[in-house]
Amino acid sequence: MSRRAAAGALLALACTGAWALPSTFGPVIGSALLCRSQLENVYFHSYLTTAFGPAKKQEGGALWFKGEATLWGKQVLDLMVSDDTHPMVFIAAVLDSTPEALEEAIRAQVGVQHRTLDAAQYPLRVSNAGSVIAYQNGKSKIYCARYKPLPPGR
């Protein structure tokens, strides 16, 4: 009877969309967002699907995921990974934080500094590796984007 109960609980968990966040989430996704790892949209699509279930939508050249997660002490609201229609390979996240507070948290926890590009009202902040923090409707959007590599044989 206990196996049946466990199987039922597992099925109920799967049906409600509650997924267990991998212990590697912060290092894997955080490193990618900071442009400290290779960007492979197939890998990140698989990783995020395993962590959060299927993408909630496909829009703007990206697959969008939602789930309970934090990065650098800030609540993650959305995660995006490029699909094959976008001319670049990218991973992005919208966090419940101002860009200033997010930049401070990243610098304090991992030592990566983002510098402002200009004196605009909503300036972009860019790290030496190319990670970008931007304003997103009063929140922060952080992303790493690279041009797609040429296909083999070109």
N, C-alpha and C positions, 0 to 999 in steps of 0.2 A: 504494500500500500504506500510506503514512503517513496518508492520510485515513481509511482503514478502521481503522487502529490507534487513531487519535485518537477516532473515533466510538465504538469499542469501549470505550476508557478512559472516555469521557464517560458511556456507558450504564452501565458498571460503577459509576461514582461515583454516578450517580442511583439505581441499584438498592440500593446499600448505605446510602443515606440521608445520605451525607456531602455537605454543602452548604457553599458558600463564604460566609462571613459578610461582608455588605456593609461597606465602609469607613465607611459612615454609621451603623452600628449604635449606637455610643456616643452620638453627638449626638442621633439621632432617638429612640431608646428611652430614653436617659438623660433627655432633656428632657421626654419624656412622663411618665416616672415622677416627675419633680420638679414636675409640673403647670406646665411652662413652655411647653406647646404645646396646641393643640386636641386633644380626644379624640374620635376617630372610630373606632369599633370595626371598621368595614369596612376602613378604611385600614390599621390595625394588624394585622388578620387577614391581609390580603394581604401586608403587609411581612414578618410572621413566617413565613408560608407560603413566601415566596420565600427567606427566610434559612435556615429549618430544615426545610422540607418540611411535609407535612400535620400538623395537630394530633394529638397522641398520645392525647388523650381530651377529652371534653366532660363537665364535671361542675361542679355548683355555680354554674351560670349563666356558665361560662367555658369557653373553648377553651384547652387546655394544650399548650405547646410545650416541647421539650427540644432542646438543642444546645450546642455548645462556644462559650462567650462569656464575656466579663468586662465588668463595669461598675465604674468607680472602683477598679480593681485587685482586685476581688473576683469569684470564680467564680460565674456564674449557674447555678443548679440547675434552675429552672423559670421559664417566662414564661407569663402568662395574659392573655387579653383577653376582655372581656365578650361574651357572645352576645346574641341578641335576646330571650332569655327573662328576663334580669336587669333589674330596674327602674332600674339605673344603667349608665352607660358607664364602664368602667375599664380600666386596664392595670396589671399587677402583676408582680413578680418575687420569687422566693425566691433569696437569695444565701448563699453559704457564708461567713458572717461573723456576729459578734454585732452587735446593733443599735448598740452604742456604737462599735465599730470602723467600721461602715458610716457612721454619722453623721460621724465624724472624717474619713474618707476623702472623703466628699462635700464637707464644709466645706473641706478642704485643696485639693481639685481644682477645685471650681466656686464655692465661696464661699457655698453655701446652708446655712443652719443650721436644724436641727430642734430644737425645745425639748420637754422632757418635759412631759406634761400633769399628772402627779400623782406621788405618792411610792409608787405600787404596786410590787410586786415585779417586774413586767414592764410598765413604763409605755410608752404610745404616745409616739412622738416626731413632732411635726407642724411643718412649715415654714410660713412666712407664706403661701405660695401654696396650701397645702392638701395637700402630699405627706405621706404617713404612713409611718413605719417602725415595724413591730411585731415582736414575737417570734414565731417559727414553728418550734417544736420545736428550740430551741437555735440556730436560724439567724435570719436577718432576712428579713422580707417587707416590701417597699416598694411602695406603690401610690399611684395618683392616681385618684380617682373623682368623677364629676359626675352630676347628675341629667340624664336624657335630655331633650333639647329637645322642646317640643310639636310635634306634626306640623304641616305647613304648613296655613294657613287656620284655626288655632284661636287 
